[in-house]
Amino acid sequence: MSAISEVINDSKKIVIKLGSNVLSDDHGNVNKTAIQNFVEQVNGLIQQGKQVVVVSSGARICGIGAINKWSRRGDINYKQALCAIGQVELMMAYKQYFSDYGLHVGQILLTKEDFEEHTRNLNIRNALFTLIDEGVVPIINENDSVSVDEIKIGDNDTLSALTASLWNADTLIILSDIDGVFNKDPKSYKDAKLIEEIHDINELLQNIDVKGKSSFGTGGITCKIEAARRVNKYGIPMILLNGKKLDIIKNASCGEETGTVFFGKVD
């Protein structure tokens, strides 16, 4: 059994973050097949007795899909407007697909400031625990329509790490459009090797190239590594998987797919 499969199977409380690239096709349109497959996998985890919190990107892409005439508008007001429209579309998709399994979803929109004030922190925890205790799947996203800085930096990797830490999750799974962390860019170097286990993030950063980001997402591998640093500080492992592959969580839990798992506490 691989390290990743052991972590998933041993975890009761799991936070899963979906990147924009997982929820979109190569043209930037909403990939409903990917959403449907993801929901099916989450239901599978719940049927195993696990609790799942979802941190989902994709509001802006869904907004473009709903009202494409603003897609090339670069100013912040139109980006925020697209997110406001797209958040409804995104939640409708989740509601539809989760209802196929008799599951309800609940939306929580947050900003960084919500994690920095004690009362807000407590409110988030109470909302999460109540939803989960009642069998509802929480869907968390940035409150992009009011949070100007967040929409610029695409901080859902950090948001998922903050959520995992606040909820005291057993593991954080980040689904992106890459197979994991490589020793060098696999798109440029055919001999690039996947690093399946990482125990020292500082050493890792000294030995790999972390430049680059995708065209539809707003964060690169650096955001994911820093998310791992945040949760590893609390002893929570983080798994990075290629969410573009159907059944990736299911197959990784069986040892049939691999990725990168970050272990242990860091300074």
Legacy VTK file of the C-alpha trace (Angstrom):
# vtk DataFile Version 3.0
C-alpha trace
ASCII
DATASET POLYDATA
POINTS 267 float
0.000 0.000 0.000
1.355 3.454 -0.938
1.831 6.290 1.519
-1.013 8.239 -0.093
-3.457 5.345 0.090
-2.571 4.830 3.754
-3.193 8.502 4.566
-6.564 8.571 2.802
-7.762 5.292 4.300
-6.626 6.256 7.810
-8.306 9.689 7.659
-11.748 10.349 9.112
-11.935 14.122 8.478
-10.863 15.197 4.988
-10.731 18.641 3.368
-10.632 18.535 -0.437
-9.756 21.563 -2.528
-10.587 21.727 -6.245
-8.651 24.119 -8.435
-10.189 26.080 -11.289
-8.358 23.898 -13.797
-10.023 20.784 -12.421
-13.454 22.320 -12.970
-12.732 23.635 -16.462
-11.907 22.107 -19.829
-9.005 23.149 -22.061
-11.034 26.115 -23.340
-11.916 27.455 -19.905
-15.502 26.221 -19.944
-17.157 24.444 -17.023
-16.461 20.711 -17.095
-19.635 19.177 -15.666
-18.290 15.657 -16.127
-15.436 16.519 -13.773
-17.813 17.966 -11.170
-20.102 14.955 -11.396
-17.178 12.538 -11.020
-15.831 14.487 -8.052
-19.211 14.382 -6.303
-19.388 10.640 -6.898
-16.000 10.228 -5.207
-16.997 12.399 -2.241
-20.116 10.287 -1.798
-17.891 7.209 -1.830
-15.794 8.647 1.003
-18.915 9.521 2.991
-20.241 5.991 2.493
-17.000 4.787 4.116
-17.872 6.814 7.219
-15.606 9.759 6.435
-16.487 13.432 6.835
-15.680 15.737 3.925
-15.402 19.513 3.597
-15.017 20.879 0.049
-13.096 24.051 -0.813
-14.022 24.861 -4.385
-12.615 27.324 -6.871
-14.398 27.926 -10.159
-16.847 30.775 -9.526
-15.361 33.039 -12.175
-15.231 30.261 -14.775
-18.865 29.433 -14.062
-19.689 33.130 -14.391
-18.031 33.286 -17.793
-19.964 30.196 -18.822
-23.230 31.854 -17.795
-22.588 35.330 -19.261
-19.677 35.149 -21.671
-19.844 38.772 -22.834
-17.703 39.907 -19.873
-15.029 37.247 -20.181
-12.360 39.582 -21.582
-13.055 42.468 -19.228
-9.917 42.925 -17.159
-11.022 45.375 -14.490
-11.770 44.186 -10.985
-15.444 45.171 -10.997
-16.267 42.817 -13.852
-14.199 40.019 -12.320
-16.141 40.404 -9.092
-19.436 40.509 -10.973
-18.556 37.303 -12.828
-17.773 35.629 -9.507
-21.112 36.752 -8.073
-22.948 35.200 -11.029
-20.730 32.137 -11.190
-21.028 31.312 -7.505
-24.748 30.670 -8.039
-24.052 28.476 -11.072
-21.359 26.544 -9.191
-23.585 25.854 -6.196
-26.460 24.824 -8.449
-24.192 22.221 -10.049
-23.075 20.903 -6.671
-26.660 20.857 -5.387
-27.822 18.916 -8.443
-25.098 16.270 -8.374
-25.010 15.750 -4.605
-28.813 15.406 -4.543
-28.411 12.328 -6.763
-26.963 10.653 -3.659
-29.479 12.137 -1.232
-26.936 14.652 0.084
-27.508 18.336 0.798
-24.844 21.035 0.438
-24.266 24.227 2.396
-22.335 27.244 1.147
-19.814 29.172 3.243
-18.104 32.219 1.686
-15.013 33.440 3.530
-12.126 35.878 3.435
-8.772 35.789 5.192
-10.083 38.228 7.788
-12.658 35.653 8.897
-9.801 33.476 10.168
-8.042 36.309 11.970
-10.758 37.331 14.451
-11.686 35.007 17.317
-15.472 35.405 17.118
-15.507 34.805 13.355
-13.229 31.806 13.868
-15.679 30.337 16.334
-18.614 31.006 14.001
-16.887 29.172 11.130
-16.150 26.190 13.364
-19.729 26.061 14.653
-21.146 26.254 11.126
-18.821 23.503 9.882
-19.530 21.150 12.781
-23.291 21.721 12.560
-23.436 21.076 8.822
-21.296 17.954 9.040
-23.130 16.584 12.081
-26.367 16.889 10.109
-24.931 15.098 7.076
-24.621 18.225 4.923
-21.523 18.731 2.732
-19.988 22.210 3.294
-18.825 23.937 0.106
-16.356 26.710 0.967
-15.067 29.402 -1.368
-13.457 32.812 -1.240
-15.939 35.669 -1.028
-14.522 36.973 -4.288
-17.220 39.548 -4.940
-16.124 41.683 -1.971
-12.534 40.571 -1.376
-10.414 42.484 -3.869
-7.023 41.112 -2.814
-8.241 37.530 -2.798
-9.481 37.668 -6.363
-6.050 38.820 -7.501
-3.939 36.178 -5.762
-6.233 33.131 -6.051
-5.709 32.051 -2.491
-7.926 28.964 -2.283
-4.890 26.788 -1.596
-4.301 28.855 1.527
-8.024 28.889 2.284
-8.131 25.095 2.199
-5.125 24.928 4.529
-6.723 27.385 6.948
-9.939 25.369 6.839
-8.128 22.084 7.464
-6.276 23.592 10.426
-9.392 25.202 11.909
-11.423 22.000 11.575
-8.499 19.870 12.805
-8.750 17.699 9.697
-6.867 14.429 9.376
-5.676 15.302 5.885
-5.940 17.937 3.165
-6.250 16.821 -0.451
-5.578 19.393 -3.177
-6.786 18.492 -6.651
-4.918 20.378 -9.366
-3.966 19.807 -13.000
-0.558 18.338 -12.178
0.440 14.837 -11.059
2.317 16.136 -8.029
5.646 17.790 -7.249
8.512 16.998 -9.623
12.226 17.640 -9.237
11.965 19.797 -12.385
9.309 20.930 -14.849
7.884 17.769 -16.478
6.599 19.825 -19.425
10.130 20.878 -20.299
12.170 17.891 -19.136
11.296 14.314 -20.077
13.486 12.965 -17.282
11.607 14.870 -14.567
10.829 12.616 -11.607
7.770 12.695 -9.373
8.522 13.205 -5.684
5.979 10.980 -3.958
6.848 11.821 -0.348
8.089 15.114 1.081
9.262 15.369 4.686
11.288 18.610 4.527
9.715 21.537 2.650
12.679 23.861 3.117
15.018 21.314 1.558
12.517 20.767 -1.267
12.434 24.463 -2.161
16.208 24.495 -2.494
16.144 21.719 -5.070
13.184 22.316 -7.395
11.958 24.985 -9.818
8.655 26.415 -8.548
8.025 28.962 -11.299
4.974 28.999 -13.523
1.213 28.821 -13.243
-1.614 27.705 -15.480
-3.690 29.913 -17.724
-7.027 29.419 -15.957
-5.786 29.155 -12.374
-4.130 32.027 -10.537
-1.681 30.120 -8.374
1.259 27.869 -9.098
3.051 25.119 -7.249
4.398 27.611 -4.704
0.884 28.221 -3.320
0.394 24.490 -2.879
3.730 23.993 -1.153
2.970 26.859 1.222
-0.449 25.321 1.920
1.372 22.126 2.864
3.642 24.112 5.158
0.604 25.564 6.946
-1.076 22.232 7.644
2.129 20.289 8.299
2.798 22.737 11.131
-0.178 21.144 12.877
0.806 17.597 11.947
-1.766 17.388 9.128
-0.503 15.704 5.928
-1.359 17.226 2.541
-1.838 15.229 -0.646
-1.473 16.747 -4.120
-3.262 14.818 -6.887
-4.137 15.380 -10.526
-7.854 16.161 -10.398
-8.070 16.106 -14.188
-7.980 12.316 -13.957
-11.365 10.725 -13.350
-11.681 8.768 -10.080
-8.317 10.097 -8.904
-9.184 10.040 -5.182
-10.774 6.608 -5.418
-7.828 5.191 -7.352
-5.230 6.858 -5.121
-6.898 5.363 -2.054
-6.499 1.926 -3.676
-2.863 2.531 -4.590
-3.664 2.599 -8.321
-2.745 6.289 -8.763
-0.065 8.357 -7.130
0.831 11.965 -6.446
2.763 13.791 -3.739
2.137 13.659 -0.004
3.648 16.204 2.400
4.276 14.802 5.867
5.146 16.023 9.299
5.637 19.216 11.168
7.826 21.996 9.793
9.557 24.960 11.389
LINES 1 268
267 0 1 2 3 4 5 6 7 8 9 10 11 12 13 14 15 16 17 18 19 20 21 22 23 24 25 26 27 28 29 30 31 32 33 34 35 36 37 38 39 40 41 42 43 44 45 46 47 48 49 50 51 52 53 54 55 56 57 58 59 60 61 62 63 64 65 66 67 68 69 70 71 72 73 74 75 76 77 78 79 80 81 82 83 84 85 86 87 88 89 90 91 92 93 94 95 96 97 98 99 100 101 102 103 104 105 106 107 108 109 110 111 112 113 114 115 116 117 118 119 120 121 122 123 124 125 126 127 128 129 130 131 132 133 134 135 136 137 138 139 140 141 142 143 144 145 146 147 148 149 150 151 152 153 154 155 156 157 158 159 160 161 162 163 164 165 166 167 168 169 170 171 172 173 174 175 176 177 178 179 180 181 182 183 184 185 186 187 188 189 190 191 192 193 194 195 196 197 198 199 200 201 202 203 204 205 206 207 208 209 210 211 212 213 214 215 216 217 218 219 220 221 222 223 224 225 226 227 228 229 230 231 232 233 234 235 236 237 238 239 240 241 242 243 244 245 246 247 248 249 250 251 252 253 254 255 256 257 258 259 260 261 262 263 264 265 266
